[in-house]
Amino acid sequence: MKKTKGVHYGWLIVFACFMVMSLFLCIVMNCPGLFLISVTEEFGISRSQYTLNTTVISVAMMLITLNAGRIFSTFSIKKVMTFSSIILPIAYSMYSKATSIYIFYAISLIVGLSLGLCSMVPISTLITRWFNDKKGLATGIAFTGSGVGGVILQPIIGKLIVNVGWRQTYFILAVIMFVLVVPCIIFIIKDYPSDKGLEPVGSVKSESSEVVFDDGMTLAQARKKPYFWIYLPIVTITSAAACSMVQNISPYVTDLGYATTVAASLSALSLGVLAISKIILGQIFDKKGVLFGTLIGLICLIMASVSYASAVNTAFLYFGIIISGLGIAYTTVGYPTNTQDMFGRKDYSAIYGIVRSFSSIGTAIGSPITSILYDATGSYRAAWIMWAILNIIVVIVFIMLHKKAIKDKVAQ
């Protein structure tokens, strides 16, 4: 193996992953709220019916992540990502032709399957393979894409919906995804550092990069640990709360009396804060450790929920948007870091696939639950209070399970 001079190729991998997050995951998962009012008005449906569209995507992603270990141990990550990156924008463009919400659901099944094959699990696996050091920073930068994409795209999407309609906006976004992401995957992504004759970033001198992945547990061993099963519902709850915030901020702001374009701008601001927060939280995980980083993320998620529930004026609203960044960032930066910290890298794809599937469950149920509470009460306040209470419980439980995981590692 050779060591690279200058910028390590691993950072180009991070750039390609950043592009996937900014134009695939951001558009599919972070921008549906911008279409909510237009689509529900044209189809004559409730908000909860529309948000079930996201549930379909999340369930489809969950099916992929549950089988991630088998998929990515059998097939090349590069080949899988290339195939899915071509299918996804083609499927996404079909939203522009939908004539009912049920066609939306059918399209979303394909979109979700494709997104699952080229986003969270393969990206986390690639970073685990390419980085021994600065993993938190690399993860933060890669996942920052979903926030940066939102900052750039959300105001544009808001204006496009007003000027050309929601259907044409879907098609334009599909073209952007295809043109800018597919080349990055084809020409940049490599499965292992050895494919470029390199060692991982921060690697100790070794004969093979395979040595890097020998530590930790297999999935079968992880399943025997009580904290594995306790951690999964924690992931579901935090993902549900974070997804609810991301997808409902735009209609929430509109309900407070702001114009659609203002709501889109504030939604973009929230994603901009999220982008910065992912890098900050990645650094916190690298320098302060897993427990400290996790507590920072969860406490910020709680504070944001309380702030939104109390948003009787603009100050509370802006504070909620700013503080939510570190909280929502935890669901992308924290999960892979926690997974490796507790279970190691030996069977990372399989274990993280399970973790990500429970995150998908949270994403699937978060926004619909929030919308159901909205439909029942005419306000988002009850939902924000509920998510705050649930995440207070999560903090307490996580502290206990982390102590158990540390004791287990020491005993080994």
Disulfide bonds with the S-S distance in Angstrom:
none
